[in-house]
Amino acid sequence: MPSSQRASIYERITADILAAIERGAGTWRMPWHHDGSPAARPINVATGVAYRGLNILALWAAAEEARYTHGLWGTYRCWAGLGAQVRKGERATLAVFWKRTENGDAEDGDDDGQSKRSRMFARGFSLFNIAQVDGIRRPRFRVSLKANASPTLRRSSLR
């Protein structure tokens, strides 16, 4: 991925987060007064795993702006694989996938082939919220009473 595209990903996500901050916090409500949806962490529809890092902020900002009431997200292919269809005209939200790779070039110029440098790269991908999708029921979540636990997606409730 060219560095200009990489910068574009960072700039787009940063702009979305700054716009959310500038809009303000809105009306505060007690976190225990909600409809049972996983408001705390956005969750991947395919794996049931909560998103991490910068993606949490990006998805929170997008959900707040679009007034989505559910934190379930997936790629177009994930939704299609579950038999659902993203509605025509819906706009995706940008998220970032990070991966570590081994680079064969040694920093000190040695060409012995033995030393490898680890590098991180980012790739942008598009996510759609369950509110943008037709043909799927809103899943139920098991709520754990543990302090740090996040809701767990019941896979059987999606079908």
C-alpha positions as protocol buffer text, in pm:
chain_id: "A"
residue {
  index: 1
  type: MET
  ca { x: 0 y: 0 z: 0 }
}
residue {
  index: 2
  type: PRO
  ca { x: 150 y: 335 z: -98 }
}
residue {
  index: 3
  type: SER
  ca { x: 225 y: 577 z: 185 }
}
residue {
  index: 4
  type: SER
  ca { x: -29 y: 824 z: 45 }
}
residue {
  index: 5
  type: GLN
  ca { x: -308 y: 566 z: 91 }
}
residue {
  index: 6
  type: ARG
  ca { x: -182 y: 484 z: 441 }
}
residue {
  index: 7
  type: ALA
  ca { x: -190 y: 854 z: 531 }
}
residue {
  index: 8
  type: SER
  ca { x: -537 y: 875 z: 386 }
}
residue {
  index: 9
  type: ILE
  ca { x: -660 y: 600 z: 621 }
}
residue {
  index: 10
  type: TYR
  ca { x: -513 y: 779 z: 923 }
}
residue {
  index: 11
  type: GLU
  ca { x: -646 y: 1117 z: 810 }
}
residue {
  index: 12
  type: ARG
  ca { x: -997 y: 983 z: 749 }
}
residue {
  index: 13
  type: ILE
  ca { x: -1025 y: 810 z: 1086 }
}
residue {
  index: 14
  type: THR
  ca { x: -873 y: 1108 z: 1268 }
}
residue {
  index: 15
  type: ALA
  ca { x: -1118 y: 1344 z: 1095 }
}
residue {
  index: 16
  type: ASP
  ca { x: -1413 y: 1120 z: 1195 }
}
residue {
  index: 17
  type: ILE
  ca { x: -1303 y: 1109 z: 1560 }
}
residue {
  index: 18
  type: LEU
  ca { x: -1242 y: 1486 z: 1572 }
}
residue {
  index: 19
  type: ALA
  ca { x: -1586 y: 1549 z: 1420 }
}
residue {
  index: 20
  type: ALA
  ca { x: -1742 y: 1332 z: 1692 }
}
residue {
  index: 21
  type: ILE
  ca { x: -1558 y: 1528 z: 1962 }
}
residue {
  index: 22
  type: GLU
  ca { x: -1669 y: 1859 z: 1812 }
}
residue {
  index: 23
  type: ARG
  ca { x: -2033 y: 1744 z: 1803 }
}
residue {
  index: 24
  type: GLY
  ca { x: -2012 y: 1705 z: 2180 }
}
residue {
  index: 25
  type: ALA
  ca { x: -2121 y: 1438 z: 2420 }
}
residue {
  index: 26
  type: GLY
  ca { x: -2493 y: 1507 z: 2399 }
}
residue {
  index: 27
  type: THR
  ca { x: -2723 y: 1401 z: 2678 }
}
residue {
  index: 28
  type: TRP
  ca { x: -2562 y: 1185 z: 2941 }
}
residue {
  index: 29
  type: ARG
  ca { x: -2750 y: 874 z: 3047 }
}
residue {
  index: 30
  type: MET
  ca { x: -2673 y: 618 z: 3312 }
}
residue {
  index: 31
  type: PRO
  ca { x: -2494 y: 324 z: 3147 }
}
residue {
  index: 32
  type: TRP
  ca { x: -2714 y: 66 z: 3318 }
}
residue {
  index: 33
  type: HIS
  ca { x: -3023 y: 212 z: 3144 }
}
residue {
  index: 34
  type: HIS
  ca { x: -3001 y: 58 z: 2800 }
}
residue {
  index: 35
  type: ASP
  ca { x: -3179 y: -196 z: 2581 }
}
residue {
  index: 36
  type: GLY
  ca { x: -2930 y: -479 z: 2633 }
}
residue {
  index: 37
  type: SER
  ca { x: -2733 y: -407 z: 2318 }
}
residue {
  index: 38
  type: PRO
  ca { x: -2354 y: -410 z: 2346 }
}
residue {
  index: 39
  type: ALA
  ca { x: -2309 y: -35 z: 2378 }
}
residue {
  index: 40
  type: ALA
  ca { x: -1967 y: -71 z: 2538 }
}
residue {
  index: 41
  type: ARG
  ca { x: -1775 y: -243 z: 2256 }
}
residue {
  index: 42
  type: PRO
  ca { x: -1843 y: -287 z: 1884 }
}
residue {
  index: 43
  type: ILE
  ca { x: -1853 y: -658 z: 1795 }
}
residue {
  index: 44
  type: ASN
  ca { x: -1763 y: -845 z: 1474 }
}
residue {
  index: 45
  type: VAL
  ca { x: -2063 y: -1037 z: 1334 }
}
residue {
  index: 46
  type: ALA
  ca { x: -1850 y: -1319 z: 1189 }
}
residue {
  index: 47
  type: THR
  ca { x: -1639 y: -1397 z: 1495 }
}
residue {
  index: 48
  type: GLY
  ca { x: -1833 y: -1253 z: 1789 }
}
residue {
  index: 49
  type: VAL
  ca { x: -1510 y: -1085 z: 1903 }
}
residue {
  index: 50
  type: ALA
  ca { x: -1509 y: -721 z: 2015 }
}
residue {
  index: 51
  type: TYR
  ca { x: -1307 y: -476 z: 1806 }
}
residue {
  index: 52
  type: ARG
  ca { x: -998 y: -323 z: 1968 }
}
residue {
  index: 53
  type: GLY
  ca { x: -787 y: -10 z: 1962 }
}
residue {
  index: 54
  type: LEU
  ca { x: -859 y: 270 z: 1719 }
}
residue {
  index: 55
  type: ASN
  ca { x: -1143 y: 73 z: 1561 }
}
residue {
  index: 56
  type: ILE
  ca { x: -1348 y: 111 z: 1879 }
}
residue {
  index: 57
  type: LEU
  ca { x: -1329 y: 490 z: 1854 }
}
residue {
  index: 58
  type: ALA
  ca { x: -1397 y: 492 z: 1479 }
}
residue {
  index: 59
  type: LEU
  ca { x: -1701 y: 265 z: 1513 }
}
residue {
  index: 60
  type: TRP
  ca { x: -1834 y: 454 z: 1817 }
}
residue {
  index: 61
  type: ALA
  ca { x: -1808 y: 782 z: 1626 }
}
residue {
  index: 62
  type: ALA
  ca { x: -1983 y: 637 z: 1320 }
}
residue {
  index: 63
  type: ALA
  ca { x: -2258 y: 480 z: 1532 }
}
residue {
  index: 64
  type: GLU
  ca { x: -2316 y: 804 z: 1720 }
}
residue {
  index: 65
  type: GLU
  ca { x: -2335 y: 1009 z: 1400 }
}
residue {
  index: 66
  type: ALA
  ca { x: -2574 y: 766 z: 1227 }
}
residue {
  index: 67
  type: ARG
  ca { x: -2768 y: 694 z: 1550 }
}
residue {
  index: 68
  type: TYR
  ca { x: -2718 y: 318 z: 1531 }
}
residue {
  index: 69
  type: THR
  ca { x: -2857 y: 145 z: 1839 }
}
residue {
  index: 70
  type: HIS
  ca { x: -2658 y: -176 z: 1806 }
}
residue {
  index: 71
  type: GLY
  ca { x: -2284 y: -241 z: 1809 }
}
residue {
  index: 72
  type: LEU
  ca { x: -2275 y: -534 z: 1565 }
}
residue {
  index: 73
  type: TRP
  ca { x: -2053 y: -474 z: 1259 }
}
residue {
  index: 74
  type: GLY
  ca { x: -1934 y: -677 z: 960 }
}
residue {
  index: 75
  type: THR
  ca { x: -1790 y: -652 z: 613 }
}
residue {
  index: 76
  type: TYR
  ca { x: -2013 y: -683 z: 308 }
}
residue {
  index: 77
  type: ARG
  ca { x: -1895 y: -1043 z: 261 }
}
residue {
  index: 78
  type: CYS
  ca { x: -1961 y: -1131 z: 626 }
}
residue {
  index: 79
  type: TRP
  ca { x: -2321 y: -1012 z: 601 }
}
residue {
  index: 80
  type: ALA
  ca { x: -2368 y: -1189 z: 265 }
}
residue {
  index: 81
  type: GLY
  ca { x: -2228 y: -1509 z: 416 }
}
residue {
  index: 82
  type: LEU
  ca { x: -2499 y: -1492 z: 684 }
}
residue {
  index: 83
  type: GLY
  ca { x: -2769 y: -1454 z: 420 }
}
residue {
  index: 84
  type: ALA
  ca { x: -2818 y: -1081 z: 476 }
}
residue {
  index: 85
  type: GLN
  ca { x: -2794 y: -795 z: 228 }
}
residue {
  index: 86
  type: VAL
  ca { x: -2645 y: -452 z: 285 }
}
residue {
  index: 87
  type: ARG
  ca { x: -2901 y: -199 z: 160 }
}
residue {
  index: 88
  type: LYS
  ca { x: -2815 y: -17 z: -161 }
}
residue {
  index: 89
  type: GLY
  ca { x: -2673 y: 329 z: -99 }
}
residue {
  index: 90
  type: GLU
  ca { x: -2548 y: 260 z: 255 }
}
residue {
  index: 91
  type: ARG
  ca { x: -2205 y: 407 z: 334 }
}
residue {
  index: 92
  type: ALA
  ca { x: -1941 y: 190 z: 497 }
}
residue {
  index: 93
  type: THR
  ca { x: -1732 y: 288 z: 797 }
}
residue {
  index: 94
  type: LEU
  ca { x: -1354 y: 267 z: 766 }
}
residue {
  index: 95
  type: ALA
  ca { x: -1168 y: 41 z: 1008 }
}
residue {
  index: 96
  type: VAL
  ca { x: -802 y: -59 z: 1019 }
}
residue {
  index: 97
  type: PHE
  ca { x: -644 y: -405 z: 1021 }
}
residue {
  index: 98
  type: TRP
  ca { x: -291 y: -424 z: 1162 }
}
residue {
  index: 99
  type: LYS
  ca { x: -50 y: -703 z: 1078 }
}
residue {
  index: 100
  type: ARG
  ca { x: 313 y: -777 z: 1164 }
}
residue {
  index: 101
  type: THR
  ca { x: 541 y: -894 z: 882 }
}
residue {
  index: 102
  type: GLU
  ca { x: 902 y: -1003 z: 866 }
}
residue {
  index: 103
  type: ASN
  ca { x: 1120 y: -797 z: 636 }
}
residue {
  index: 104
  type: GLY
  ca { x: 1434 y: -959 z: 491 }
}
residue {
  index: 105
  type: ASP
  ca { x: 1633 y: -635 z: 487 }
}
residue {
  index: 106
  type: ALA
  ca { x: 1859 y: -595 z: 786 }
}
residue {
  index: 107
  type: GLU
  ca { x: 1891 y: -243 z: 922 }
}
residue {
  index: 108
  type: ASP
  ca { x: 2266 y: -252 z: 947 }
}
residue {
  index: 109
  type: GLY
  ca { x: 2316 y: -355 z: 583 }
}
residue {
  index: 110
  type: ASP
  ca { x: 2433 y: -713 z: 647 }
}
residue {
  index: 111
  type: ASP
  ca { x: 2328 y: -945 z: 370 }
}
residue {
  index: 112
  type: ASP
  ca { x: 2368 y: -1267 z: 563 }
}
residue {
  index: 113
  type: GLY
  ca { x: 1993 y: -1339 z: 535 }
}
residue {
  index: 114
  type: GLN
  ca { x: 1982 y: -1437 z: 901 }
}
residue {
  index: 115
  type: SER
  ca { x: 1848 y: -1118 z: 1057 }
}
residue {
  index: 116
  type: LYS
  ca { x: 1495 y: -1008 z: 981 }
}
residue {
  index: 117
  type: ARG
  ca { x: 1322 y: -696 z: 1094 }
}
residue {
  index: 118
  type: SER
  ca { x: 962 y: -706 z: 1209 }
}
residue {
  index: 119
  type: ARG
  ca { x: 733 y: -437 z: 1070 }
}
residue {
  index: 120
  type: MET
  ca { x: 372 y: -342 z: 1119 }
}
residue {
  index: 121
  type: PHE
  ca { x: 144 y: -242 z: 834 }
}
residue {
  index: 122
  type: ALA
  ca { x: -212 y: -114 z: 828 }
}
residue {
  index: 123
  type: ARG
  ca { x: -482 y: -193 z: 577 }
}
residue {
  index: 124
  type: GLY
  ca { x: -817 y: -18 z: 567 }
}
residue {
  index: 125
  type: PHE
  ca { x: -1140 y: -215 z: 529 }
}
residue {
  index: 126
  type: SER
  ca { x: -1509 y: -128 z: 522 }
}
residue {
  index: 127
  type: LEU
  ca { x: -1766 y: -224 z: 785 }
}
residue {
  index: 128
  type: PHE
  ca { x: -2144 y: -202 z: 791 }
}
residue {
  index: 129
  type: ASN
  ca { x: -2361 y: -189 z: 1103 }
}
residue {
  index: 130
  type: ILE
  ca { x: -2653 y: -429 z: 1148 }
}
residue {
  index: 131
  type: ALA
  ca { x: -2885 y: -126 z: 1107 }
}
residue {
  index: 132
  type: GLN
  ca { x: -2766 y: -102 z: 743 }
}
residue {
  index: 133
  type: VAL
  ca { x: -2852 y: -463 z: 664 }
}
residue {
  index: 134
  type: ASP
  ca { x: -3173 y: -643 z: 564 }
}
residue {
  index: 135
  type: GLY
  ca { x: -3254 y: -1011 z: 607 }
}
residue {
  index: 136
  type: ILE
  ca { x: -3109 y: -1079 z: 951 }
}
residue {
  index: 137
  type: ARG
  ca { x: -3255 y: -1072 z: 1299 }
}
residue {
  index: 138
  type: ARG
  ca { x: -3099 y: -867 z: 1574 }
}
residue {
  index: 139
  type: PRO
  ca { x: -2900 y: -1118 z: 1782 }
}
residue {
  index: 140
  type: ARG
  ca { x: -2922 y: -1165 z: 2155 }
}
residue {
  index: 141
  type: PHE
  ca { x: -2626 y: -1127 z: 2385 }
}
residue {
  index: 142
  type: ARG
  ca { x: -2539 y: -1304 z: 2704 }
}
residue {
  index: 143
  type: VAL
  ca { x: -2451 y: -1048 z: 2966 }
}
residue {
  index: 144
  type: SER
  ca { x: -2178 y: -1151 z: 3205 }
}
residue {
  index: 145
  type: LEU
  ca { x: -2173 y: -1018 z: 3560 }
}
residue {
  index: 146
  type: LYS
  ca { x: -1792 y: -999 z: 3561 }
}
residue {
  index: 147
  type: ALA
  ca { x: -1659 y: -644 z: 3580 }
}
residue {
  index: 148
  type: ASN
  ca { x: -1434 y: -654 z: 3271 }
}
residue {
  index: 149
  type: ALA
  ca { x: -1636 y: -894 z: 3057 }
}
residue {
  index: 150
  type: SER
  ca { x: -1789 y: -785 z: 2728 }
}
residue {
  index: 151
  type: PRO
  ca { x: -2109 y: -940 z: 2589 }
}
residue {
  index: 152
  type: THR
  ca { x: -2069 y: -1267 z: 2403 }
}
residue {
  index: 153
  type: LEU
  ca { x: -2253 y: -1319 z: 2076 }
}
residue {
  index: 154
  type: ARG
  ca { x: -2469 y: -1629 z: 2054 }
}
residue {
  index: 155
  type: ARG
  ca { x: -2397 y: -1759 z: 1706 }
}
residue {
  index: 156
  type: SER
  ca { x: -2719 y: -1961 z: 1689 }
}
residue {
  index: 157
  type: SER
  ca { x: -2929 y: -1646 z: 1733 }
}
residue {
  index: 158
  type: LEU
  ca { x: -2817 y: -1506 z: 1396 }
}
residue {
  index: 159
  type: ARG
  ca { x: -2984 y: -1772 z: 1185 }
}
